[in-house]
Amino acid sequence: MKTRTNIIVVSRRTQLGPVKKLLRPAQLVFVLGMGVALLGCGDGSDGTVSAQQGTGTAFVAPTVFQAAGPTVASIQNTVDQYRTALGAANNGNNPGPLPKDSGHREINWDGGGVDTTTAPVTPFNTFLNTRGAQFTTPGTGLSQAPPSGGPQGGLATLFNNPTYGTIFNTFSPLRLFTPVDSNVTEALFFVPGSNGTVPAKVSGFGAVFTDVDLPDGSGPSNTNGGRKASTQIECFGINGELLYSSSAPPSPGDGSLSFIGIVFTDARIARVRITSGDAAPGPNDDGTHDIVMMDDFFYGEPQAIH
């Protein structure tokens, strides 16, 4: 195992799950809220170092923000710190190009309080022109839905599983975001206002998840010992190289919220792969499956790739 250096982690935890194998040798700077600071890097971190060394480029560590707990308040402070790190202003639907330090973009899937369930589609281009983000999945498509209710019945009806109406919570009401027939979502970036014609890169990407149960290495040794964390974010550069990978911190119990945000000092992320849970939605969330939904996304102001 290679030793990572100069990794700065900002972490706030109100509940601490199993942490065996999560701590890696590193020089750390922690900013603590009320809770326990925890470094949680996915297995992709090892690949990050080797991938960048293979290109002759020195590994540049991002700043990583993490928080998990049972309520919105558990992660709110860390999310706000991450917003500031990206650029405090939310640029909303303003067309680009805008300077990197002008602010950031956010997607909360809620449409001003809409509770409809959207039909699964890929690519998901709702925010392609307005906020410069396109999402795809190898599954049937991507959908926005409340946990339950609304005219189409929300996640509980979309996946024909009534338990989904109670085990997931939102960070910003009313809807969550999910792939269908897959647990993988990929993001590409474009200059807002270009309608997907000008590819872009961003300085950072972060996401809120609900009901992350499994950290890296969780489970008894005779069954799930050494299993990978269920939920992670992988960031790739303009040439497809893995820049950084890290897992979302878990929190015990149904309806918990987890946040992970990664930010570099410059715009270098061209693609993001999100693995939400260790199985595609549909089955019960139990000892066999960790089913996870996504809420708010945050990313740096898209900068044109020249």
C-alpha positions in Angstrom: 0.0 0.0 0.0 1.4 3.4 -0.9 1.3 6.2 1.7 -0.8 9.2 0.7 0.5 12.6 1.8 -0.9 16.1 2.0 -4.5 14.9 2.0 -6.7 17.5 3.8 -9.9 16.1 5.1 -12.7 18.2 6.6 -15.1 15.7 8.4 -18.1 16.0 10.8 -19.7 12.8 12.1 -22.6 12.6 14.6 -22.6 8.8 14.4 -19.6 6.6 13.9 -20.0 3.2 12.1 -17.3 0.6 11.9 -14.0 2.2 11.1 -11.7 -0.8 10.8 -9.5 -0.4 7.7 -10.8 3.1 6.9 -7.8 4.9 8.4 -4.8 5.1 6.0 -1.3 6.6 6.7 -1.5 10.3 5.7 -0.7 13.8 6.9 -4.1 15.1 7.9 -5.6 18.4 8.8 -9.0 18.0 10.5 -11.6 20.6 11.1 -14.0 19.2 13.7 -17.6 20.0 14.3 -19.4 18.1 17.1 -18.5 14.6 16.4 -15.6 12.4 15.4 -13.3 13.2 12.4 -12.8 10.3 10.1 -10.7 9.7 6.9 -12.5 7.4 4.5 -10.9 6.7 1.2 -12.2 4.2 -1.3 -10.0 1.6 -2.9 -9.7 3.9 -5.9 -7.2 6.0 -3.9 -4.5 3.5 -4.5 -5.3 3.5 -8.2 -5.2 7.3 -8.2 -1.6 7.4 -7.2 -0.5 4.8 -9.7 -2.6 6.3 -12.5 -1.0 9.7 -12.1 2.4 8.3 -11.7 1.9 6.3 -14.9 1.4 9.6 -16.7 4.5 11.2 -15.2 2.3 13.6 -13.3 2.8 14.0 -9.5 -0.2 13.1 -7.4 -2.1 16.2 -6.3 -4.3 15.6 -3.3 -7.7 17.3 -3.2 -9.5 18.6 -0.1 -12.1 16.1 1.0 -15.2 17.0 3.0 -17.2 14.3 4.8 -20.1 14.1 7.1 -22.8 11.6 8.1 -25.7 11.4 10.6 -29.4 10.9 11.1 -30.6 14.4 10.2 -30.1 17.3 7.8 -28.4 19.2 10.7 -25.8 16.4 10.9 -24.3 17.3 7.6 -25.4 20.9 7.0 -22.3 22.7 8.3 -20.0 20.5 6.2 -22.1 21.0 3.1 -21.9 24.8 3.6 -18.1 24.6 4.1 -17.9 22.7 0.8 -20.0 25.3 -1.0 -17.5 28.0 0.2 -14.6 25.9 -1.0 -16.1 25.6 -4.5 -17.0 29.3 -4.6 -19.7 30.5 -2.3 -22.1 31.9 -4.9 -24.6 29.5 -6.4 -24.6 30.4 -10.1 -28.0 28.8 -10.6 -29.1 28.9 -14.3 -26.8 31.7 -15.4 -25.3 31.0 -18.8 -21.5 30.7 -19.1 -18.7 30.9 -19.6 -18.1 32.2 -16.0 -14.8 32.4 -14.2 -13.8 29.5 -12.0 -13.8 31.6 -8.9 -17.3 33.1 -9.7 -19.1 30.4 -7.7 -20.5 26.9 -8.2 -23.5 25.0 -9.5 -26.1 22.9 -7.5 -28.8 20.5 -8.5 -31.4 19.5 -5.9 -33.9 17.6 -8.1 -36.9 19.3 -6.5 -38.2 21.6 -9.2 -39.5 24.1 -6.6 -41.4 21.6 -4.5 -42.6 19.2 -7.3 -43.5 15.7 -6.1 -43.9 14.0 -9.5 -41.9 10.9 -10.4 -40.1 11.3 -13.7 -39.8 8.5 -16.2 -36.3 6.9 -16.3 -34.2 8.4 -19.1 -30.6 8.3 -20.2 -28.9 10.5 -21.0 -30.5 12.8 -18.4 -30.2 16.2 -20.0 -32.6 18.3 -17.8 -29.7 20.4 -16.6 -27.4 20.1 -19.6 -27.9 23.6 -20.9 -28.9 25.5 -17.8 -26.2 24.1 -15.4 -23.8 22.3 -17.7 -24.2 18.8 -16.4 -25.3 15.6 -18.2 -25.9 12.3 -16.4 -26.0 8.8 -17.8 -26.3 5.3 -16.5 -25.7 1.8 -17.9 -29.2 1.0 -16.6 -32.6 1.8 -18.0 -32.4 5.5 -17.0 -32.3 8.1 -14.3 -35.4 9.3 -12.4 -36.4 12.0 -9.9 -38.9 10.9 -7.3 -40.0 11.5 -3.7 -39.6 8.5 -1.3 -43.4 8.0 -1.6 -46.5 9.9 -2.6 -47.1 12.3 -5.4 -49.2 11.4 -8.4 -47.0 8.4 -9.4 -46.3 7.1 -5.9 -42.6 8.0 -5.7 -39.8 5.5 -5.2 -42.1 3.1 -3.4 -44.1 2.6 -6.6 -41.2 3.1 -9.1 -39.4 0.1 -7.6 -42.5 -1.7 -6.4 -41.1 -1.7 -2.8 -43.2 0.0 -0.1 -40.3 0.1 2.3 -38.6 2.7 0.1 -41.2 5.2 1.3 -39.8 5.1 4.9 -36.1 4.2 4.7 -35.0 7.2 2.6 -34.9 10.9 3.6 -34.2 14.0 1.6 -31.6 16.7 2.3 -33.7 19.2 0.3 -37.4 18.2 -0.1 -39.1 16.7 -2.0 -37.3 14.5 -4.5 -34.3 12.2 -4.7 -32.3 11.1 -7.8 -31.6 7.5 -8.7 -30.6 5.2 -11.6 -33.0 2.4 -12.5 -31.7 -1.1 -13.1 -28.2 0.0 -12.1 -26.4 1.6 -9.1 -24.0 3.6 -11.3 -24.4 7.2 -12.5 -21.9 9.1 -14.6 -21.6 12.9 -15.0 -20.1 14.9 -17.8 -19.7 18.7 -17.8 -20.3 21.4 -20.4 -20.2 25.2 -20.4 -23.7 26.3 -19.2 -25.6 27.9 -22.1 -23.7 25.9 -24.8 -26.4 23.1 -24.9 -23.7 20.4 -24.5 -21.5 21.7 -27.4 -18.6 22.9 -25.3 -17.0 20.2 -23.0 -15.9 21.5 -19.6 -14.0 20.5 -16.5 -14.7 21.4 -12.9 -12.7 21.9 -9.8 -14.8 19.7 -7.5 -17.8 17.5 -7.1 -19.9 16.5 -4.1 -23.1 14.7 -3.4 -25.5 13.9 -0.6 -26.7 10.3 -0.2 -29.4 8.8 2.0 -29.2 5.5 3.9 -25.5 4.6 3.4 -25.0 1.6 5.7 -21.7 0.0 4.6 -18.2 1.4 5.1 -15.1 -0.1 3.7 -14.3 -3.5 5.4 -17.6 -3.8 7.1 -19.2 -7.1 8.0 -18.1 -10.2 10.0 -15.0 -11.9 8.6 -16.7 -15.2 7.7 -19.3 -13.4 5.4 -18.6 -9.8 4.4 -15.1 -9.1 5.8 -13.1 -6.9 3.6 -16.0 -5.9 1.4 -15.8 -2.6 -0.4 -17.7 0.5 0.8 -21.1 0.5 -0.9 -21.0 4.2 -2.1 -18.2 6.1 -3.7 -17.3 8.9 -6.0 -14.5 8.6 -8.7 -13.2 11.7 -10.4 -11.5 11.4 -13.9 -9.4 13.9 -15.8 -9.7 15.1 -19.5 -7.7 12.1 -20.7 -9.7 9.5 -18.7 -7.1 9.2 -15.9 -8.4 8.5 -12.4 -7.7 11.6 -10.3 -9.2 10.6 -7.0 -11.7 8.2 -5.5 -13.3 8.2 -2.1 -16.1 6.5 -0.3 -19.1 8.2 1.3 -19.2 7.9 5.2 -22.0 5.6 6.5 -24.4 6.2 9.3 -26.4 3.5 11.0 -30.2 3.3 10.8 -32.7 4.0 8.1 -33.0 7.5 6.5 -29.6 8.7 7.5 -27.8 11.3 5.3 -24.2 11.2 4.1 -22.1 13.7 2.3 -18.8 13.6 0.4 -17.3 16.4 -1.5 -13.9 16.6 -3.3 -12.3 19.8 -4.5 -9.0 20.6 -6.2 -7.3 24.0 -6.4 -8.0 24.1 -10.2 -10.5 22.8 -12.7 -9.4 19.3 -13.7 -12.4 16.9 -13.3 -14.0 16.1 -16.7 -16.0 13.1 -15.7 -17.4 11.6 -12.4 -18.6 8.1 -11.7 -21.0 7.7 -8.7 -21.7 4.3 -7.3 -24.7 4.5 -5.0 -25.1 1.4 -2.9 -23.9 -2.1 -3.6 -27.0 -3.1 -5.7 -29.4 -1.6 -8.1 -32.6 -0.4 -6.4 -35.4 -2.9 -6.1 -34.5 -5.3 -3.3 -35.1 -4.6 0.4 -32.3 -2.7 2.1 -31.0 -5.4 4.5 -27.9 -7.4 5.4 -27.6 -8.6 1.9 -28.1 -5.3 0.0 -27.2 -1.7 0.8 -29.7 0.3 -1.3 -28.7 4.0 -1.5 -30.4 7.0 -3.1 -28.9 10.4 -4.1 -29.9 13.9 -3.3 -28.2 17.3 -3.9 -25.2 17.5 -6.2 -22.6 20.3 -6.0 -19.8 21.1 -8.5 -17.4 23.8 -9.5 -18.2 26.3 -12.2 -17.6 24.5 -15.5 -14.6 25.7 -17.4 -14.2 25.0 -21.1 -11.7 22.3 -22.1 -9.3 23.8 -24.7 
